[in-house]
Each structure stands twice: as C-alpha cells, then as structure tokens.
Amino acid sequence: MVRGIAVAGLIAGLIAVVIIGQRLSDGSGNKVNQSGNGQAVKECNLLAGPCQWTTGAGDWQVTLEVSGEGEQGTEYRLNVTTPERPERFLAVLRGESMYMGEYPVPLGNRAGNDYSARFTAPLCTVDSTMTWRVDLRQGQEPIADIPLKLVFDTERH
C-alpha cells in the first residue's frame, strides 16, 4: 500500500515537472521568465548566436564572441548595433547564477551605430561555471523596451 502511494506520488511529481518545464520554455530551448511587470522575457544566449529585437526606434542586434585567452581568463568581444546613438553607452555584467557584483563595460563607437567592447568576465573561485547577464544602459538609466534577457555562460579552463 505504501509503495503504491509512493509510486503515485512520484508519477504525479514527474508530470508536474514536465508541465512547469513546458510553461517556462518557448519550444526553442530558450527559457522564458516573467519580468517585474508580468510580461514574458525570453533569455537569449549571446554565445549561441546574435540576439535581435525591434523597438519603436528601430532594429537592435547584440553579439558576443570569444576573443581568446588572456592573462585573467577568457576574453570576449561584445558588439551592439543600435537604431540610435545613445550617449554614455554601457553594458553592465551581473551574475545571473550567483551574485558577484556589477561590472560596467563602456561600449565604444566603431562606426555609425555600431558599438563594441572587449572584457574578461570574472569567475567565482568556488564554482567553475557561471551565467552572466548583460544589461544595456545609457548612463545610469537602463535602455527601455528590451524584450530579451541577454545571457552567456563562462567556464574556468
């Protein structure tokens, strides 16, 4: 009798996990989270390919490339194409899998509305992998209307 209840509970738990997992995924493998205002925010893995969206001002594209190994770890190159020219344009790195502070990365203008920056993401001394979120800002203010959470994973080598 106890085994039957345990098996039924296990099956019900697995079904619940599958249902919740489907609701948190958009079918493409990208995670979907809820923003503070209740809107769905899809995660976009920057190392998997470009992250693109359109706002009232125009089209945005963000890419992240591994530049190689530097003295302090893996170096990355962040490229952002904007529809307008923001003043004091920054990318702020924040630990998504664990909080390790905020790291502002100034984006330099390459040409037109193309911006880029090179940086090394800090790594935790306890865990060998970490997920980082990239928030785009104009000075101290976040860039509005970004429907994606821009993330990437780092690994100690």
LINMORA-V20722 format. One record per helix or strand of 2 or more residues. SS is the DSSP state (H for helix, E for strand). FROM is the first residue (numbers start at 1). LEN is the number of residues. If there is no record, write none. Layout:
# LINMORA-V20722
((SS;FROM;LEN) (SS;FROM;LEN))
This chain:
# LINMORA-V20722
((H;2;22) (E;31;4) (E;40;6) (H;46;3) (E;51;5) (E;58;13) (E;73;9) (E;89;7) (E;102;5) (E;108;4) (E;114;7) (E;129;10) (E;141;2) (E;148;8))
